[in-house]
């Protein structure tokens, strides 16, 4: 039975918190999970189910997210990475495993570049290594609608911009995922005090995915129909990390953690415990009939 603790910390005058589910019989370093800019610490039940039997699972309301204080004006990556390093210190461990998805992938990679000696293994999914001018314009429009209180249009634009809606490409649970993403964005827009600021930071404070990385075992994975950053570009990014593995997951788009949540969590558990990845369920295609989706993972 996992023991849950929530601790409050502060970095550069900004308060934030993290949640730790302790595993008494852990066999690997704690796994810190980083997700979307509007996601809080309670959005990863499938990671708790699949990684929890092997490791402590750690999630967070980082500065500018969830219940944390807003970020100060200006670039935020240094503050957020300092907050993550503060979590590692507070855990009392020399190293952690780090799982970053989408926006969280940029944070995780930034941390691995800044303090690689604290990262045992690095898993990155849906890496936004390249954002086109058209995508940036869509996010700008979405941010403007949100700033003017038009949450319905905002939610629609974000859902359409983050998903592959081309029916010629098979995406498992596409309709269910679209409805969930749109509804979640609508709720975040109405309830999150950080929503507008988070979107604007996403436009102006882009992570730097250049420069490469050595000394950290790494896995990069992408849905085969990711329309935010193509699998080919994510593969190119993975090639800048010495010794990394890159995997494409069939029948999924950018929201692979939502469309194939249990399979992605299984992949992460295998990677963080040094088990073979080749037989992971997420590498197998999914039947084309729509079925009820698993509990959603990420906002």
C-alpha positions in Angstrom: 0.0 0.0 0.0 1.5 3.3 -1.1 1.8 6.1 1.5 0.9 9.6 0.1 2.6 12.7 1.3 2.3 16.3 -0.1 5.0 18.8 0.7 5.1 22.6 0.1 8.4 24.2 -1.1 9.5 27.6 -2.3 11.9 28.7 -5.0 12.9 32.4 -5.5 9.9 33.5 -3.5 7.5 31.3 -5.4 5.5 28.7 -3.5 4.8 25.3 -5.0 4.2 21.7 -3.9 4.7 18.1 -4.8 3.0 14.8 -4.1 4.9 11.5 -3.4 3.4 8.0 -3.4 6.0 5.9 -1.5 6.6 2.3 -2.5 8.1 0.3 0.3 9.5 -2.4 -2.0 10.8 -0.1 -4.7 13.5 -1.4 -7.1 14.4 1.9 -8.9 14.8 5.6 -8.2 11.7 7.7 -7.7 9.9 8.7 -10.9 9.0 12.3 -11.3 6.2 12.9 -13.8 5.9 16.2 -15.7 3.0 16.9 -18.0 1.1 19.7 -19.6 1.3 23.4 -18.6 -2.3 23.3 -17.3 -1.9 20.0 -15.5 -1.7 19.5 -11.7 -0.4 16.8 -9.5 -3.4 14.5 -9.6 -3.5 13.8 -13.3 -1.5 10.6 -13.7 -3.5 7.6 -12.3 -2.1 5.2 -14.9 1.5 6.0 -14.0 0.6 5.3 -10.4 -0.9 1.9 -11.3 2.0 0.8 -13.6 5.1 2.5 -12.1 3.9 2.5 -8.5 4.6 -1.2 -7.8 8.3 -0.5 -8.6 9.1 3.0 -7.5 7.9 6.1 -5.7 5.8 8.2 -8.0 6.2 11.9 -7.7 3.9 14.6 -9.3 3.9 18.3 -8.8 2.1 21.6 -9.0 5.2 23.5 -10.2 5.5 27.3 -10.2 2.8 28.7 -12.5 0.7 25.5 -12.5 -2.1 24.0 -10.5 -2.2 25.4 -7.0 1.3 27.0 -7.1 2.0 30.7 -7.1 2.3 32.5 -10.4 5.6 32.8 -12.1 7.4 36.2 -12.1 7.6 38.1 -15.4 10.3 37.0 -17.8 11.7 33.7 -18.9 10.6 30.9 -16.6 12.6 27.8 -17.4 15.4 28.6 -14.9 12.8 29.0 -12.1 10.9 25.8 -12.9 14.1 23.8 -13.3 15.3 25.1 -9.9 11.9 24.1 -8.5 12.4 20.5 -9.8 15.9 20.4 -8.4 14.4 21.5 -5.1 12.0 18.5 -5.2 15.0 16.2 -5.7 16.7 17.7 -2.7 13.6 17.4 -0.6 13.1 13.8 -1.6 16.5 13.1 -0.1 17.8 11.0 -3.0 20.9 11.4 -5.1 19.0 10.8 -8.4 15.5 10.4 -9.9 13.9 9.0 -13.0 12.3 11.8 -15.0 9.2 11.4 -17.3 8.2 14.4 -19.3 5.3 14.6 -21.8 4.7 17.5 -24.2 5.3 20.8 -22.3 6.8 18.6 -19.6 9.3 17.1 -22.0 10.9 20.5 -22.5 11.1 20.9 -18.7 12.6 17.4 -18.2 15.1 17.9 -21.0 16.1 21.3 -19.6 16.7 19.7 -16.2 18.8 16.9 -17.7 20.9 19.5 -19.4 21.4 21.5 -16.2 22.0 18.8 -13.7 22.5 15.4 -15.5 24.1 13.9 -12.4 20.7 14.0 -10.7 18.9 12.1 -13.5 19.1 8.3 -13.5 17.0 7.9 -16.7 15.0 10.3 -18.9 11.8 9.4 -20.8 10.4 12.1 -23.1 7.1 11.8 -25.0 5.4 14.1 -27.5 8.4 16.3 -27.6 7.6 19.7 -29.1 11.0 20.1 -30.6 9.7 22.0 -33.6 6.7 24.3 -33.6 5.6 25.7 -37.0 4.6 29.4 -37.6 1.0 28.1 -38.2 0.9 26.4 -34.9 2.2 29.5 -33.1 -0.5 31.5 -34.8 -3.1 29.1 -33.6 -1.9 29.3 -30.0 -1.8 33.1 -30.2 -5.4 33.1 -31.4 -6.4 30.7 -28.6 -4.7 32.8 -26.0 -6.4 36.0 -27.3 -9.9 34.2 -27.1 -9.1 33.1 -23.6 -7.9 36.6 -22.5 -11.3 38.0 -23.8 -13.3 35.4 -21.9 -14.3 33.3 -24.9 -13.5 29.9 -23.3 -15.6 27.9 -25.8 -13.6 29.0 -28.8 -10.4 28.7 -26.9 -11.1 25.1 -25.9 -12.1 24.2 -29.5 -8.9 25.7 -31.0 -6.6 24.0 -28.5 -8.3 20.6 -29.0 -8.1 20.9 -32.8 -4.5 22.1 -32.7 -3.3 19.3 -30.5 -4.9 16.4 -32.3 -4.8 14.6 -35.6 -8.4 14.9 -37.0 -7.6 13.3 -40.4 -10.0 10.3 -40.6 -7.6 8.7 -43.1 -5.2 8.2 -40.2 -6.2 5.7 -37.5 -6.1 7.2 -34.0 -7.6 4.9 -31.3 -10.4 6.6 -29.3 -10.1 9.8 -31.5 -13.7 11.0 -30.8 -13.5 10.2 -27.1 -10.1 11.9 -26.8 -11.3 15.0 -28.7 -14.3 15.4 -26.4 -12.1 14.9 -23.3 -9.3 17.3 -24.4 -11.9 20.0 -25.3 -13.8 19.5 -22.0 -10.6 19.5 -20.0 -9.3 22.7 -21.6 -12.7 24.3 -21.0 -12.5 23.4 -17.4 -8.9 24.6 -17.1 -9.8 27.9 -18.7 -12.7 28.5 -16.3 -10.9 27.3 -13.1 -7.2 27.8 -13.5 -5.7 31.1 -12.4 -2.7 30.3 -14.6 -4.4 29.5 -17.9 -3.8 32.7 -19.8 -0.2 33.2 -18.5 0.7 29.6 -19.2 -0.4 29.9 -22.8 1.4 33.1 -23.4 4.6 31.7 -21.8 4.2 28.7 -24.2 4.4 31.2 -27.1 7.3 33.3 -25.8 9.3 31.1 -23.5 10.2 28.1 -25.7 12.4 25.4 -24.4 15.8 25.0 -26.1 16.0 21.5 -27.6 19.4 22.0 -29.2 22.8 21.3 -27.8 22.5 17.6 -27.3 22.9 15.5 -24.1 25.3 12.9 -22.9 25.6 10.7 -19.8 21.8 10.1 -19.2 20.1 7.0 -20.5 17.1 8.3 -22.5 14.0 7.1 -24.3 12.0 9.4 -26.7 8.6 8.2 -27.9 6.0 9.7 -30.3 2.5 8.8 -31.5 2.8 7.9 -35.2 0.3 10.7 -36.1 1.6 13.5 -33.9 0.7 16.7 -35.7 2.4 19.0 -33.1 5.9 17.8 -33.9 6.2 15.0 -36.4 7.7 11.7 -35.4 10.5 12.4 -37.9 11.5 15.6 -36.2 11.2 13.9 -32.8 13.5 11.1 -34.1 16.0 13.8 -35.2 15.8 15.3 -31.7 16.4 11.9 -30.1 19.5 11.5 -32.2 21.1 14.5 -30.4 21.0 12.5 -27.1 23.9 10.1 -26.9 22.8 6.4 -26.8 19.0 7.2 -26.7 16.2 5.0 -27.9 13.4 6.3 -30.1 10.0 4.5 -30.5 6.9 5.4 -32.5 3.6 4.2 -31.0 1.0 3.2 -33.6 -2.6 4.4 -33.8 -2.0 7.6 -31.7 -1.3 11.3 -32.2 0.2 13.9 -29.8 -2.2 12.7 -27.1 -0.6 9.2 -26.9 -0.7 9.3 -23.1 -4.5 9.8 -23.3 -5.3 7.4 -26.2 -3.0 4.6 -25.0 -2.5 5.4 -21.4 -1.9 2.0 -19.9 0.5 1.0 -22.7 2.6 4.2 -22.3 2.7 3.7 -18.5 3.9 0.1 -19.1 6.6 1.4 -21.5 7.8 3.8 -18.8 7.8 1.1 -16.2 9.9 -1.1 -18.4 12.4 1.7 -19.2 12.8 2.8 -15.6 13.4 -0.8 -14.4 15.8 -1.7 -17.3 13.5 -4.3 -18.7 13.3 -5.0 -22.5 11.2 -2.5 -24.5 10.8 -4.6 -27.7 7.7 -6.4 -26.4 5.9 -3.4 -24.9 2.2 -3.5 -25.7 2.3 0.1 -26.9 4.3 -1.0 -30.0 1.4 -3.2 -31.3 -1.4 -1.7 -33.4 -4.8 -1.3 -31.9 -8.1 -2.6 -33.3 -10.0 0.0 -35.3 -13.3 -0.2 -33.4 -13.9 2.5 -30.9 -14.1 1.4 -27.3 -14.4 3.3 -24.0 -11.1 5.0 -23.3 -9.2 4.5 -20.1 -9.1 7.1 -17.4 -7.7 10.3 -19.0 -4.2 11.1 -18.0 -3.2 14.6 -19.0 -4.5 18.1 -19.3 
